[in-house]
């Protein structure tokens, strides 16, 4: 699966403070959410200064570059592309000029109706310079702001118009505006230090900056940060939010707190529930590093089976999905992972991972463990089978490529050559997360989505949100 993006915005009470270094540290903390490009915009009291480029955060910024970005208000972004290609033009923050200056936009999410909205704007004379759906939101935002000159009414108009998943931070003048889609699909939280107010994709940013987490920004809520102070406006309230279930399974860092829950604890409980649902008489529980570690800890505690590392990750190799083509992807698995043979030889192994998408990586790892002398390899997965694509900002695969979309568990078991395969059930997953199933987006696991998507089943019509906004 491909990661999404990470966003951060900081407003300082000290007008002489330079927040660019703090934004840089924040992006470091969010690097797991996007490794294609990074960018920072700051407002110095007169103009918006921006630097963005392709690459990891330390490749894009150094001390000399950070010193050129001066101001007490700023935003930042790390990107993995979902809508829009992997090009420098699509890196963010995205800058849009308007009558009073320049606004900068940083977006995590994906718009379902992006094509329709772009056609409408082009018909009215707009010229697009990127292929990112962030530019669609940005252009609508500026249009509405010029009409009403009220940021609250502007965001209300955006929520009426766009359909999809989005968390945004916008730098406009000396203010940072942050808002979250009405279903709360994408995460966003707020925190404080002694002199700064921070809005970010994950609470680890606030920890990194030695701040205090205040709370999650609510679905449909807008915050305005100015001079280190926060103003909150609830634009819309939906009775059934739809938080992305894969934040808890895979995307968020384990040390993040989301919806009042430590992600680490959720994943340990997923592993424990997995042990209850799919026990095995084995010698060793081992994780597929790094995403399977916390699940394996929970499985080990609940089952009483010894925990031992049998696979060692080369952390200097990029993620396997970065490698195009099947042959290169399989080579990347071997580059990225090596077995610890003495921990495997002659043993029955329970191998715990977060998910199976195409099955290619799982098959290769099972083969590696078996070639290292394992008598049996039993695979346990911390997510239910992925049977449908994600339209909300996770670029995981098409339905044709999803192995569980057209094979039973036994069929997948045969493909990956495991002695047994067990996925956690949806019931076990929901229990571990501790949020009602109706308040989670589980479209990729059930094929039923919280928004209306052409050709797909929907459990919550977008019209309910629109009707509320029209009141």
Secondary structure, DSSP 8 states (H G I E B T S, - for coil): -----EEEEEEES-TT---HHHHHHHHHHTGGG--SEEEEEEE-SS-EEEEEEES-HHHH--HHHHHT---SEEEEEEE--SSS-SSGGG-SSEEEEETTEEEEEEEEEEETTHHHHHHHHHHTT---S-S-HHHHHHHHHHHHHHHH--HHHHHHHHHHH--EEEEEEEEETTEEEEEE-TT--S--EEEE-SSEEEEESSTHHHHHTT-EEEEE--TTEEEEEETTEEEEEE----SS--EEHHIIIIIS-TT-EETTEEHHHHHHHHHHHHHHHS----SEEEE-TTTTHHHHHHHHHHH--EE---EEE-TTS--GGGS-SHHHHHHHHHHHEEE-GGGTTT-EEEEEES--SSSHHHHHHHHHHHHTT-SEEEEEESS----S---SS-----TTT-GGGSS-HHHHHHHTT-SEEEE--HHHHHHHHTS-GGGEE-HHHHSEESS--TTSEESS-HHHHHHHHH-
